[in-house]
Amino acid sequence: MPTVHQEGLIVQLEDQRQLTIPLDWYPRLQHATDEERQNWELLGDGYAIHWPDLDEYIGVEGLLAGRRSGESEKSFQRWLAERSRTANQQ
């Protein structure tokens, strides 16, 4: 079960281990609203966490391996621009 705070992403594993990951590893989570951060779902048997509002998928295996987001800077900037455009239209 994930919890997202300003300081980081905290994931409680079934075996009671707890992972704490800095938000700057996952820029979409870092730039999300609290409401968007709280809207998540586990995929399959818990192999990944999905934030549908952010189009963000984070695999638990990657968290355990210490891998940051693999999204390119270009892709992230495109996502930010679209996010800004959408916010300005509302």
PDB file of N, CA, C and O in Angstrom:
ATOM      1  N   MET A   1       0.840  -1.174   0.000  1.00  0.00           N
ATOM      2  CA  MET A   1       0.000   0.000   0.000  1.00  0.00           C
ATOM      3  C   MET A   1       0.892   1.246   0.000  1.00  0.00           C
ATOM      4  O   MET A   1       1.718   1.408   0.899  1.00  0.00           O
ATOM      5  N   PRO A   2       0.738   2.130  -0.995  1.00  0.00           N
ATOM      6  CA  PRO A   2       1.562   3.333  -1.037  1.00  0.00           C
ATOM      7  C   PRO A   2       0.933   4.513  -0.299  1.00  0.00           C
ATOM      8  O   PRO A   2      -0.288   4.644  -0.216  1.00  0.00           O
ATOM      9  N   THR A   3       1.786   5.343   0.218  1.00  0.00           N
ATOM     10  CA  THR A   3       1.406   6.628   0.781  1.00  0.00           C
ATOM     11  C   THR A   3       2.351   7.649   0.180  1.00  0.00           C
ATOM     12  O   THR A   3       3.560   7.421   0.137  1.00  0.00           O
ATOM     13  N   VAL A   4       1.825   8.764  -0.283  1.00  0.00           N
ATOM     14  CA  VAL A   4       2.672   9.786  -0.881  1.00  0.00           C
ATOM     15  C   VAL A   4       2.561  11.056  -0.052  1.00  0.00           C
ATOM     16  O   VAL A   4       1.472  11.579   0.184  1.00  0.00           O
ATOM     17  N   HIS A   5       3.716  11.533   0.378  1.00  0.00           N
ATOM     18  CA  HIS A   5       3.823  12.791   1.122  1.00  0.00           C
ATOM     19  C   HIS A   5       4.743  13.717   0.346  1.00  0.00           C
ATOM     20  O   HIS A   5       5.358  13.296  -0.634  1.00  0.00           O
ATOM     21  N   GLN A   6       4.845  14.950   0.759  1.00  0.00           N
ATOM     22  CA  GLN A   6       5.774  15.883   0.134  1.00  0.00           C
ATOM     23  C   GLN A   6       7.201  15.345   0.180  1.00  0.00           C
ATOM     24  O   GLN A   6       7.988  15.606  -0.730  1.00  0.00           O
ATOM     25  N   GLU A   7       7.538  14.610   1.213  1.00  0.00           N
ATOM     26  CA  GLU A   7       8.905  14.115   1.396  1.00  0.00           C
ATOM     27  C   GLU A   7       9.210  12.882   0.560  1.00  0.00           C
ATOM     28  O   GLU A   7      10.363  12.665   0.186  1.00  0.00           O
ATOM     29  N   GLY A   8       8.202  12.070   0.261  1.00  0.00           N
ATOM     30  CA  GLY A   8       8.500  10.872  -0.491  1.00  0.00           C
ATOM     31  C   GLY A   8       7.331   9.922  -0.643  1.00  0.00           C
ATOM     32  O   GLY A   8       6.230  10.149  -0.142  1.00  0.00           O
ATOM     33  N   LEU A   9       7.623   8.843  -1.361  1.00  0.00           N
ATOM     34  CA  LEU A   9       6.685   7.757  -1.573  1.00  0.00           C
ATOM     35  C   LEU A   9       7.038   6.666  -0.569  1.00  0.00           C
ATOM     36  O   LEU A   9       8.182   6.217  -0.503  1.00  0.00           O
ATOM     37  N   ILE A  10       6.056   6.250   0.203  1.00  0.00           N
ATOM     38  CA  ILE A  10       6.267   5.193   1.188  1.00  0.00           C
ATOM     39  C   ILE A  10       5.410   4.002   0.765  1.00  0.00           C
ATOM     40  O   ILE A  10       4.200   4.129   0.575  1.00  0.00           O
ATOM     41  N   VAL A  11       6.054   2.849   0.622  1.00  0.00           N
ATOM     42  CA  VAL A  11       5.350   1.646   0.201  1.00  0.00           C
ATOM     43  C   VAL A  11       5.535   0.583   1.275  1.00  0.00           C
ATOM     44  O   VAL A  11       6.660   0.210   1.608  1.00  0.00           O
ATOM     45  N   GLN A  12       4.422   0.100   1.811  1.00  0.00           N
ATOM     46  CA  GLN A  12       4.418  -0.971   2.805  1.00  0.00           C
ATOM     47  C   GLN A  12       4.232  -2.287   2.058  1.00  0.00           C
ATOM     48  O   GLN A  12       3.211  -2.492   1.402  1.00  0.00           O
ATOM     49  N   LEU A  13       5.213  -3.174   2.157  1.00  0.00           N
ATOM     50  CA  LEU A  13       5.133  -4.468   1.487  1.00  0.00           C
ATOM     51  C   LEU A  13       4.390  -5.484   2.354  1.00  0.00           C
ATOM     52  O   LEU A  13       4.266  -5.302   3.566  1.00  0.00           O
ATOM     53  N   GLU A  14       3.901  -6.545   1.733  1.00  0.00           N
ATOM     54  CA  GLU A  14       3.164  -7.573   2.466  1.00  0.00           C
ATOM     55  C   GLU A  14       3.987  -8.207   3.575  1.00  0.00           C
ATOM     56  O   GLU A  14       3.436  -8.609   4.600  1.00  0.00           O
ATOM     57  N   ASP A  15       5.302  -8.303   3.387  1.00  0.00           N
ATOM     58  CA  ASP A  15       6.165  -8.919   4.408  1.00  0.00           C
ATOM     59  C   ASP A  15       6.564  -7.930   5.499  1.00  0.00           C
ATOM     60  O   ASP A  15       7.465  -8.200   6.294  1.00  0.00           O
ATOM     61  N   GLN A  16       5.887  -6.782   5.531  1.00  0.00           N
ATOM     62  CA  GLN A  16       6.043  -5.733   6.542  1.00  0.00           C
ATOM     63  C   GLN A  16       7.261  -4.834   6.338  1.00  0.00           C
ATOM     64  O   GLN A  16       7.487  -3.925   7.137  1.00  0.00           O
ATOM     65  N   ARG A  17       8.050  -5.067   5.290  1.00  0.00           N
ATOM     66  CA  ARG A  17       9.110  -4.114   4.977  1.00  0.00           C
ATOM     67  C   ARG A  17       8.474  -2.830   4.472  1.00  0.00           C
ATOM     68  O   ARG A  17       7.399  -2.844   3.873  1.00  0.00           O
ATOM     69  N   GLN A  18       9.148  -1.735   4.721  1.00  0.00           N
ATOM     70  CA  GLN A  18       8.658  -0.438   4.275  1.00  0.00           C
ATOM     71  C   GLN A  18       9.757   0.233   3.457  1.00  0.00           C
ATOM     72  O   GLN A  18      10.903   0.336   3.895  1.00  0.00           O
ATOM     73  N   LEU A  19       9.389   0.683   2.272  1.00  0.00           N
ATOM     74  CA  LEU A  19      10.317   1.393   1.403  1.00  0.00           C
ATOM     75  C   LEU A  19       9.956   2.868   1.407  1.00  0.00           C
ATOM     76  O   LEU A  19       8.779   3.219   1.330  1.00  0.00           O
ATOM     77  N   THR A  20      10.951   3.728   1.497  1.00  0.00           N
ATOM     78  CA  THR A  20      10.734   5.165   1.390  1.00  0.00           C
ATOM     79  C   THR A  20      11.588   5.666   0.237  1.00  0.00           C
ATOM     80  O   THR A  20      12.807   5.495   0.231  1.00  0.00           O
ATOM     81  N   ILE A  21      10.934   6.287  -0.738  1.00  0.00           N
ATOM     82  CA  ILE A  21      11.593   6.712  -1.963  1.00  0.00           C
ATOM     83  C   ILE A  21      11.402   8.212  -2.130  1.00  0.00           C
ATOM     84  O   ILE A  21      10.280   8.701  -2.002  1.00  0.00           O
ATOM     85  N   PRO A  22      12.470   8.955  -2.412  1.00  0.00           N
ATOM     86  CA  PRO A  22      12.327  10.407  -2.620  1.00  0.00           C
ATOM     87  C   PRO A  22      11.419  10.694  -3.813  1.00  0.00           C
ATOM     88  O   PRO A  22      11.483  10.001  -4.828  1.00  0.00           O
ATOM     89  N   LEU A  23      10.583  11.706  -3.689  1.00  0.00           N
ATOM     90  CA  LEU A  23       9.658  12.036  -4.777  1.00  0.00           C
ATOM     91  C   LEU A  23      10.379  12.498  -6.030  1.00  0.00           C
ATOM     92  O   LEU A  23       9.846  12.347  -7.129  1.00  0.00           O
ATOM     93  N   ASP A  24      11.569  13.055  -5.898  1.00  0.00           N
ATOM     94  CA  ASP A  24      12.246  13.507  -7.111  1.00  0.00           C
ATOM     95  C   ASP A  24      12.671  12.342  -8.004  1.00  0.00           C
ATOM     96  O   ASP A  24      13.099  12.563  -9.137  1.00  0.00           O
ATOM     97  N   TRP A  25      12.559  11.109  -7.513  1.00  0.00           N
ATOM     98  CA  TRP A  25      12.783   9.936  -8.359  1.00  0.00           C
ATOM     99  C   TRP A  25      11.613   9.734  -9.323  1.00  0.00           C
ATOM    100  O   TRP A  25      11.763   9.090 -10.361  1.00  0.00           O
ATOM    101  N   TYR A  26      10.462  10.283  -8.979  1.00  0.00           N
ATOM    102  CA  TYR A  26       9.247  10.123  -9.786  1.00  0.00           C
ATOM    103  C   TYR A  26       8.607  11.500  -9.976  1.00  0.00           C
ATOM    104  O   TYR A  26       7.700  11.868  -9.230  1.00  0.00           O
ATOM    105  N   PRO A  27       9.075  12.262 -10.967  1.00  0.00           N
ATOM    106  CA  PRO A  27       8.644  13.655 -11.144  1.00  0.00           C
ATOM    107  C   PRO A  27       7.136  13.849 -11.286  1.00  0.00           C
ATOM    108  O   PRO A  27       6.605  14.869 -10.846  1.00  0.00           O
ATOM    109  N   ARG A  28       6.442  12.893 -11.889  1.00  0.00           N
ATOM    110  CA  ARG A  28       4.989  13.072 -12.011  1.00  0.00           C
ATOM    111  C   ARG A  28       4.334  13.089 -10.628  1.00  0.00           C
ATOM    112  O   ARG A  28       3.429  13.885 -10.378  1.00  0.00           O
ATOM    113  N   LEU A  29       4.785  12.225  -9.745  1.00  0.00           N
ATOM    114  CA  LEU A  29       4.263  12.244  -8.374  1.00  0.00           C
ATOM    115  C   LEU A  29       4.662  13.532  -7.668  1.00  0.00           C
ATOM    116  O   LEU A  29       3.883  14.101  -6.903  1.00  0.00           O
ATOM    117  N   GLN A  30       5.871  13.981  -7.931  1.00  0.00           N
ATOM    118  CA  GLN A  30       6.362  15.201  -7.285  1.00  0.00           C
ATOM    119  C   GLN A  30       5.518  16.413  -7.685  1.00  0.00           C
ATOM    120  O   GLN A  30       5.300  17.303  -6.863  1.00  0.00           O
ATOM    121  N   HIS A  31       5.043  16.463  -8.923  1.00  0.00           N
ATOM    122  CA  HIS A  31       4.268  17.600  -9.423  1.00  0.00           C
ATOM    123  C   HIS A  31       2.751  17.404  -9.297  1.00  0.00           C
ATOM    124  O   HIS A  31       1.979  18.243  -9.760  1.00  0.00           O
ATOM    125  N   ALA A  32       2.331  16.324  -8.687  1.00  0.00           N
ATOM    126  CA  ALA A  32       0.906  16.008  -8.564  1.00  0.00           C
ATOM    127  C   ALA A  32       0.273  16.744  -7.386  1.00  0.00           C
ATOM    128  O   ALA A  32       0.954  17.188  -6.462  1.00  0.00           O
ATOM    129  N   THR A  33      -1.033  16.855  -7.449  1.00  0.00           N
ATOM    130  CA  THR A  33      -1.780  17.375  -6.307  1.00  0.00           C
ATOM    131  C   THR A  33      -1.951  16.237  -5.297  1.00  0.00           C
ATOM    132  O   THR A  33      -1.761  15.067  -5.629  1.00  0.00           O
ATOM    133  N   ASP A  34      -2.305  16.587  -4.083  1.00  0.00           N
ATOM    134  CA  ASP A  34      -2.556  15.551  -3.077  1.00  0.00           C
ATOM    135  C   ASP A  34      -3.672  14.612  -3.529  1.00  0.00           C
ATOM    136  O   ASP A  34      -3.595  13.400  -3.324  1.00  0.00           O
ATOM    137  N   GLU A  35      -4.694  15.172  -4.136  1.00  0.00           N
ATOM    138  CA  GLU A  35      -5.813  14.351  -4.615  1.00  0.00           C
ATOM    139  C   GLU A  35      -5.336  13.347  -5.668  1.00  0.00           C
ATOM    140  O   GLU A  35      -5.719  12.178  -5.623  1.00  0.00           O
ATOM    141  N   GLU A  36      -4.516  13.788  -6.600  1.00  0.00           N
ATOM    142  CA  GLU A  36      -3.993  12.884  -7.635  1.00  0.00           C
ATOM    143  C   GLU A  36      -3.103  11.805  -7.022  1.00  0.00           C
ATOM    144  O   GLU A  36      -3.131  10.655  -7.460  1.00  0.00           O
ATOM    145  N   ARG A  37      -2.326  12.164  -6.028  1.00  0.00           N
ATOM    146  CA  ARG A  37      -1.434  11.202  -5.371  1.00  0.00           C
ATOM    147  C   ARG A  37      -2.203  10.126  -4.621  1.00  0.00           C
ATOM    148  O   ARG A  37      -1.734   8.995  -4.497  1.00  0.00           O
ATOM    149  N   GLN A  38      -3.374  10.471  -4.126  1.00  0.00           N
ATOM    150  CA  GLN A  38      -4.168   9.514  -3.351  1.00  0.00           C
ATOM    151  C   GLN A  38      -4.998   8.592  -4.231  1.00  0.00           C
ATOM    152  O   GLN A  38      -5.542   7.598  -3.749  1.00  0.00           O
ATOM    153  N   ASN A  39      -5.100   8.909  -5.509  1.00  0.00           N
ATOM    154  CA  ASN A  39      -5.878   8.090  -6.449  1.00  0.00           C
ATOM    155  C   ASN A  39      -4.944   7.084  -7.117  1.00  0.00           C
ATOM    156  O   ASN A  39      -4.385   7.360  -8.178  1.00  0.00           O
ATOM    157  N   TRP A  40      -4.777   5.924  -6.495  1.00  0.00           N
ATOM    158  CA  TRP A  40      -3.880   4.888  -7.007  1.00  0.00           C
ATOM    159  C   TRP A  40      -4.588   3.549  -6.959  1.00  0.00           C
ATOM    160  O   TRP A  40      -5.622   3.393  -6.310  1.00  0.00           O
ATOM    161  N   GLU A  41      -4.008   2.586  -7.662  1.00  0.00           N
ATOM    162  CA  GLU A  41      -4.523   1.221  -7.640  1.00  0.00           C
ATOM    163  C   GLU A  41      -3.353   0.250  -7.776  1.00  0.00           C
ATOM    164  O   GLU A  41      -2.350   0.549  -8.425  1.00  0.00           O
ATOM    165  N   LEU A  42      -3.499  -0.900  -7.160  1.00  0.00           N
ATOM    166  CA  LEU A  42      -2.507  -1.958  -7.325  1.00  0.00           C
ATOM    167  C   LEU A  42      -2.867  -2.757  -8.567  1.00  0.00           C
ATOM    168  O   LEU A  42      -4.041  -3.037  -8.812  1.00  0.00           O
ATOM    169  N   LEU A  43      -1.875  -3.121  -9.340  1.00  0.00           N
ATOM    170  CA  LEU A  43      -2.093  -3.923 -10.534  1.00  0.00           C
ATOM    171  C   LEU A  43      -1.745  -5.375 -10.247  1.00  0.00           C
ATOM    172  O   LEU A  43      -0.799  -5.676  -9.520  1.00  0.00           O
ATOM    173  N   GLY A  44      -2.536  -6.268 -10.837  1.00  0.00           N
ATOM    174  CA  GLY A  44      -2.292  -7.697 -10.677  1.00  0.00           C
ATOM    175  C   GLY A  44      -2.262  -8.094  -9.221  1.00  0.00           C
ATOM    176  O   GLY A  44      -3.127  -7.696  -8.440  1.00  0.00           O
ATOM    177  N   ASP A  45      -1.285  -8.865  -8.863  1.00  0.00           N
ATOM    178  CA  ASP A  45      -1.108  -9.302  -7.473  1.00  0.00           C
ATOM    179  C   ASP A  45      -0.223  -8.331  -6.707  1.00  0.00           C
ATOM    180  O   ASP A  45       0.447  -8.720  -5.750  1.00  0.00           O
ATOM    181  N   GLY A  46      -0.218  -7.082  -7.121  1.00  0.00           N
ATOM    182  CA  GLY A  46       0.601  -6.087  -6.445  1.00  0.00           C
ATOM    183  C   GLY A  46       1.969  -5.902  -7.067  1.00  0.00           C
ATOM    184  O   GLY A  46       2.898  -5.447  -6.400  1.00  0.00           O
ATOM    185  N   TYR A  47       2.105  -6.253  -8.347  1.00  0.00           N
ATOM    186  CA  TYR A  47       3.413  -6.115  -8.998  1.00  0.00           C
ATOM    187  C   TYR A  47       3.735  -4.667  -9.354  1.00  0.00           C
ATOM    188  O   TYR A  47       4.896  -4.328  -9.587  1.00  0.00           O
ATOM    189  N   ALA A  48       2.701  -3.800  -9.398  1.00  0.00           N
ATOM    190  CA  ALA A  48       2.917  -2.391  -9.742  1.00  0.00           C
ATOM    191  C   ALA A  48       1.832  -1.528  -9.118  1.00  0.00           C
ATOM    192  O   ALA A  48       0.759  -2.006  -8.751  1.00  0.00           O
ATOM    193  N   ILE A  49       2.141  -0.260  -9.011  1.00  0.00           N
ATOM    194  CA  ILE A  49       1.192   0.746  -8.521  1.00  0.00           C
ATOM    195  C   ILE A  49       0.915   1.682  -9.694  1.00  0.00           C
ATOM    196  O   ILE A  49       1.833   2.119 -10.389  1.00  0.00           O
ATOM    197  N   HIS A  50      -0.354   1.978  -9.899  1.00  0.00           N
ATOM    198  CA  HIS A  50      -0.768   2.837 -11.008  1.00  0.00           C
ATOM    199  C   HIS A  50      -1.509   4.052 -10.461  1.00  0.00           C
ATOM    200  O   HIS A  50      -2.414   3.924  -9.636  1.00  0.00           O
ATOM    201  N   TRP A  51      -1.111   5.236 -10.935  1.00  0.00           N
ATOM    202  CA  TRP A  51      -1.814   6.482 -10.633  1.00  0.00           C
ATOM    203  C   TRP A  51      -2.472   6.916 -11.938  1.00  0.00           C
ATOM    204  O   TRP A  51      -1.816   7.541 -12.770  1.00  0.00           O
ATOM    205  N   PRO A  52      -3.757   6.599 -12.139  1.00  0.00           N
ATOM    206  CA  PRO A  52      -4.412   6.869 -13.423  1.00  0.00           C
ATOM    207  C   PRO A  52      -4.460   8.349 -13.791  1.00  0.00           C
ATOM    208  O   PRO A  52      -4.369   8.684 -14.973  1.00  0.00           O
ATOM    209  N   ASP A  53      -4.600   9.235 -12.823  1.00  0.00           N
ATOM    210  CA  ASP A  53      -4.658  10.663 -13.123  1.00  0.00           C
ATOM    211  C   ASP A  53      -3.334  11.189 -13.656  1.00  0.00           C
ATOM    212  O   ASP A  53      -3.292  12.220 -14.328  1.00  0.00           O
ATOM    213  N   LEU A  54      -2.254  10.476 -13.356  1.00  0.00           N
ATOM    214  CA  LEU A  54      -0.909  10.919 -13.731  1.00  0.00           C
ATOM    215  C   LEU A  54      -0.305  10.070 -14.837  1.00  0.00           C
ATOM    216  O   LEU A  54       0.777  10.380 -15.336  1.00  0.00           O
ATOM    217  N   ASP A  55      -0.996   8.996 -15.225  1.00  0.00           N
ATOM    218  CA  ASP A  55      -0.463   8.022 -16.174  1.00  0.00           C
ATOM    219  C   ASP A  55       0.910   7.540 -15.705  1.00  0.00           C
ATOM    220  O   ASP A  55       1.854   7.446 -16.491  1.00  0.00           O
ATOM    221  N   GLU A  56       1.000   7.238 -14.413  1.00  0.00           N
ATOM    222  CA  GLU A  56       2.252   6.796 -13.783  1.00  0.00           C
ATOM    223  C   GLU A  56       2.103   5.364 -13.309  1.00  0.00           C
ATOM    224  O   GLU A  56       1.152   5.025 -12.605  1.00  0.00           O
ATOM    225  N   TYR A  57       3.050   4.526 -13.701  1.00  0.00           N
ATOM    226  CA  TYR A  57       3.117   3.136 -13.268  1.00  0.00           C
ATOM    227  C   TYR A  57       4.473   2.938 -12.609  1.00  0.00           C
ATOM    228  O   TYR A  57       5.503   3.280 -13.192  1.00  0.00           O
ATOM    229  N   ILE A  58       4.482   2.397 -11.418  1.00  0.00           N
ATOM    230  CA  ILE A  58       5.744   2.116 -10.737  1.00  0.00           C
ATOM    231  C   ILE A  58       5.732   0.655 -10.312  1.00  0.00           C
ATOM    232  O   ILE A  58       4.891   0.223  -9.524  1.00  0.00           O
ATOM    233  N   GLY A  59       6.680  -0.088 -10.850  1.00  0.00           N
ATOM    234  CA  GLY A  59       6.795  -1.502 -10.524  1.00  0.00           C
ATOM    235  C   GLY A  59       7.474  -1.709  -9.184  1.00  0.00           C
ATOM    236  O   GLY A  59       8.470  -1.054  -8.874  1.00  0.00           O
ATOM    237  N   VAL A  60       6.934  -2.619  -8.394  1.00  0.00           N
ATOM    238  CA  VAL A  60       7.507  -2.903  -7.080  1.00  0.00           C
ATOM    239  C   VAL A  60       8.915  -3.475  -7.227  1.00  0.00           C
ATOM    240  O   VAL A  60       9.791  -3.180  -6.415  1.00  0.00           O
ATOM    241  N   GLU A  61       9.135  -4.281  -8.245  1.00  0.00           N
ATOM    242  CA  GLU A  61      10.472  -4.829  -8.483  1.00  0.00           C
ATOM    243  C   GLU A  61      11.495  -3.704  -8.684  1.00  0.00           C
ATOM    244  O   GLU A  61      12.614  -3.781  -8.177  1.00  0.00           O
ATOM    245  N   GLY A  62      11.109  -2.671  -9.418  1.00  0.00           N
ATOM    246  CA  GLY A  62      11.985  -1.519  -9.626  1.00  0.00           C
ATOM    247  C   GLY A  62      12.264  -0.764  -8.335  1.00  0.00           C
ATOM    248  O   GLY A  62      13.379  -0.296  -8.105  1.00  0.00           O
ATOM    249  N   LEU A  63      11.229  -0.650  -7.488  1.00  0.00           N
ATOM    250  CA  LEU A  63      11.427   0.009  -6.189  1.00  0.00           C
ATOM    251  C   LEU A  63      12.439  -0.759  -5.348  1.00  0.00           C
ATOM    252  O   LEU A  63      13.335  -0.176  -4.738  1.00  0.00           O
ATOM    253  N   LEU A  64      12.277  -2.081  -5.328  1.00  0.00           N
ATOM    254  CA  LEU A  64      13.199  -2.915  -4.554  1.00  0.00           C
ATOM    255  C   LEU A  64      14.626  -2.836  -5.088  1.00  0.00           C
ATOM    256  O   LEU A  64      15.586  -2.948  -4.327  1.00  0.00           O
ATOM    257  N   ALA A  65      14.760  -2.643  -6.396  1.00  0.00           N
ATOM    258  CA  ALA A  65      16.082  -2.556  -7.019  1.00  0.00           C
ATOM    259  C   ALA A  65      16.671  -1.144  -6.936  1.00  0.00           C
ATOM    260  O   ALA A  65      17.827  -0.927  -7.301  1.00  0.00           O
ATOM    261  N   GLY A  66      15.868  -0.185  -6.452  1.00  0.00           N
ATOM    262  CA  GLY A  66      16.365   1.183  -6.334  1.00  0.00           C
ATOM    263  C   GLY A  66      16.399   1.946  -7.642  1.00  0.00           C
ATOM    264  O   GLY A  66      17.217   2.850  -7.816  1.00  0.00           O
ATOM    265  N   ARG A  67      15.509   1.586  -8.572  1.00  0.00           N
ATOM    266  CA  ARG A  67      15.481   2.262  -9.868  1.00  0.00           C
ATOM    267  C   ARG A  67      14.563   3.483  -9.834  1.00  0.00           C
ATOM    268  O   ARG A  67      13.443   3.432  -9.326  1.00  0.00           O
ATOM    269  N   ARG A  68      15.066   4.559 -10.382  1.00  0.00           N
ATOM    270  CA  ARG A  68      14.274   5.785 -10.542  1.00  0.00           C
ATOM    271  C   ARG A  68      13.355   5.659 -11.761  1.00  0.00           C
ATOM    272  O   ARG A  68      13.414   4.678 -12.503  1.00  0.00           O
ATOM    273  N   SER A  69      12.525   6.652 -11.945  1.00  0.00           N
ATOM    274  CA  SER A  69      11.674   6.696 -13.128  1.00  0.00           C
ATOM    275  C   SER A  69      12.543   6.605 -14.374  1.00  0.00           C
ATOM    276  O   SER A  69      13.617   7.202 -14.442  1.00  0.00           O
ATOM    277  N   GLY A  70      12.069   5.859 -15.348  1.00  0.00           N
ATOM    278  CA  GLY A  70      12.795   5.740 -16.607  1.00  0.00           C
ATOM    279  C   GLY A  70      12.311   6.721 -17.654  1.00  0.00           C
ATOM    280  O   GLY A  70      12.751   6.671 -18.802  1.00  0.00           O
ATOM    281  N   GLU A  71      11.404   7.618 -17.270  1.00  0.00           N
ATOM    282  CA  GLU A  71      10.854   8.570 -18.234  1.00  0.00           C
ATOM    283  C   GLU A  71      11.918   9.572 -18.659  1.00  0.00           C
ATOM    284  O   GLU A  71      12.673  10.082 -17.831  1.00  0.00           O
ATOM    285  N   SER A  72      11.967   9.844 -19.942  1.00  0.00           N
ATOM    286  CA  SER A  72      12.930  10.821 -20.449  1.00  0.00           C
ATOM    287  C   SER A  72      12.514  12.232 -20.047  1.00  0.00           C
ATOM    288  O   SER A  72      11.342  12.494 -19.776  1.00  0.00           O
ATOM    289  N   GLU A  73      13.473  13.117 -20.016  1.00  0.00           N
ATOM    290  CA  GLU A  73      13.192  14.525 -19.695  1.00  0.00           C
ATOM    291  C   GLU A  73      12.244  15.128 -20.735  1.00  0.00           C
ATOM    292  O   GLU A  73      11.365  15.919 -20.391  1.00  0.00           O
ATOM    293  N   LYS A  74      12.421  14.758 -21.996  1.00  0.00           N
ATOM    294  CA  LYS A  74      11.562  15.269 -23.067  1.00  0.00           C
ATOM    295  C   LYS A  74      10.112  14.840 -22.842  1.00  0.00           C
ATOM    296  O   LYS A  74       9.195  15.651 -22.971  1.00  0.00           O
ATOM    297  N   SER A  75       9.908  13.578 -22.508  1.00  0.00           N
ATOM    298  CA  SER A  75       8.563  13.073 -22.243  1.00  0.00           C
ATOM    299  C   SER A  75       7.942  13.768 -21.038  1.00  0.00           C
ATOM    300  O   SER A  75       6.770  14.144 -21.062  1.00  0.00           O
ATOM    301  N   PHE A  76       8.734  13.936 -19.990  1.00  0.00           N
ATOM    302  CA  PHE A  76       8.220  14.593 -18.788  1.00  0.00           C
ATOM    303  C   PHE A  76       7.840  16.043 -19.083  1.00  0.00           C
ATOM    304  O   PHE A  76       6.794  16.507 -18.628  1.00  0.00           O
ATOM    305  N   GLN A  77       8.668  16.762 -19.832  1.00  0.00           N
ATOM    306  CA  GLN A  77       8.367  18.156 -20.165  1.00  0.00           C
ATOM    307  C   GLN A  77       7.104  18.257 -21.015  1.00  0.00           C
ATOM    308  O   GLN A  77       6.318  19.190 -20.855  1.00  0.00           O
ATOM    309  N   ARG A  78       6.912  17.303 -21.913  1.00  0.00           N
ATOM    310  CA  ARG A  78       5.691  17.258 -22.724  1.00  0.00           C
ATOM    311  C   ARG A  78       4.470  17.051 -21.823  1.00  0.00           C
ATOM    312  O   ARG A  78       3.438  17.694 -22.013  1.00  0.00           O
ATOM    313  N   TRP A  79       4.594  16.147 -20.838  1.00  0.00           N
ATOM    314  CA  TRP A  79       3.515  15.891 -19.886  1.00  0.00           C
ATOM    315  C   TRP A  79       3.205  17.146 -19.064  1.00  0.00           C
ATOM    316  O   TRP A  79       2.039  17.482 -18.855  1.00  0.00           O
ATOM    317  N   LEU A  80       4.252  17.838 -18.599  1.00  0.00           N
ATOM    318  CA  LEU A  80       4.054  19.074 -17.828  1.00  0.00           C
ATOM    319  C   LEU A  80       3.344  20.141 -18.663  1.00  0.00           C
ATOM    320  O   LEU A  80       2.440  20.820 -18.176  1.00  0.00           O
ATOM    321  N   ALA A  81       3.758  20.280 -19.911  1.00  0.00           N
ATOM    322  CA  ALA A  81       3.140  21.281 -20.792  1.00  0.00           C
ATOM    323  C   ALA A  81       1.666  20.970 -21.005  1.00  0.00           C
ATOM    324  O   ALA A  81       0.829  21.871 -20.953  1.00  0.00           O
ATOM    325  N   GLU A  82       1.343  19.710 -21.243  1.00  0.00           N
ATOM    326  CA  GLU A  82      -0.061  19.320 -21.431  1.00  0.00           C
ATOM    327  C   GLU A  82      -0.860  19.554 -20.165  1.00  0.00           C
ATOM    328  O   GLU A  82      -2.013  19.981 -20.220  1.00  0.00           O
ATOM    329  N   ARG A  83      -0.256  19.277 -19.037  1.00  0.00           N
ATOM    330  CA  ARG A  83      -0.899  19.497 -17.731  1.00  0.00           C
ATOM    331  C   ARG A  83      -1.216  20.982 -17.537  1.00  0.00           C
ATOM    332  O   ARG A  83      -2.306  21.332 -17.085  1.00  0.00           O
ATOM    333  N   SER A  84      -0.274  21.842 -17.874  1.00  0.00           N
ATOM    334  CA  SER A  84      -0.464  23.297 -17.760  1.00  0.00           C
ATOM    335  C   SER A  84      -1.557  23.769 -18.702  1.00  0.00           C
ATOM    336  O   SER A  84      -2.408  24.575 -18.328  1.00  0.00           O
ATOM    337  N   ARG A  85      -1.526  23.255 -19.939  1.00  0.00           N
ATOM    338  CA  ARG A  85      -2.530  23.631 -20.925  1.00  0.00           C
ATOM    339  C   ARG A  85      -3.929  23.250 -20.444  1.00  0.00           C
ATOM    340  O   ARG A  85      -4.864  24.043 -20.556  1.00  0.00           O
ATOM    341  N   THR A  86      -4.069  22.050 -19.914  1.00  0.00           N
ATOM    342  CA  THR A  86      -5.352  21.573 -19.413  1.00  0.00           C
ATOM    343  C   THR A  86      -5.834  22.405 -18.235  1.00  0.00           C
ATOM    344  O   THR A  86      -7.014  22.745 -18.154  1.00  0.00           O
ATOM    345  N   ALA A  87      -4.928  22.734 -17.323  1.00  0.00           N
ATOM    346  CA  ALA A  87      -5.285  23.539 -16.136  1.00  0.00           C
ATOM    347  C   ALA A  87      -5.735  24.924 -16.533  1.00  0.00           C
ATOM    348  O   ALA A  87      -6.653  25.476 -15.927  1.00  0.00           O
ATOM    349  N   ASN A  88      -5.097  25.500 -17.551  1.00  0.00           N
ATOM    350  CA  ASN A  88      -5.462  26.844 -17.992  1.00  0.00           C
ATOM    351  C   ASN A  88      -6.797  26.876 -18.696  1.00  0.00           C
ATOM    352  O   ASN A  88      -7.447  27.921 -18.730  1.00  0.00           O
ATOM    353  N   GLN A  89      -7.227  25.759 -19.262  1.00  0.00           N
ATOM    354  CA  GLN A  89      -8.513  25.698 -19.952  1.00  0.00           C
ATOM    355  C   GLN A  89      -9.679  25.553 -18.992  1.00  0.00           C
ATOM    356  O   GLN A  89     -10.830  25.767 -19.373  1.00  0.00           O
ATOM    357  N   GLN A  90      -9.394  25.196 -17.760  1.00  0.00           N
ATOM    358  CA  GLN A  90     -10.485  24.964 -16.791  1.00  0.00           C
ATOM    359  C   GLN A  90     -10.866  26.212 -16.087  1.00  0.00           C
ATOM    360  O   GLN A  90     -11.762  26.195 -15.243  1.00  0.00           O
TER     361      GLN A  90
END
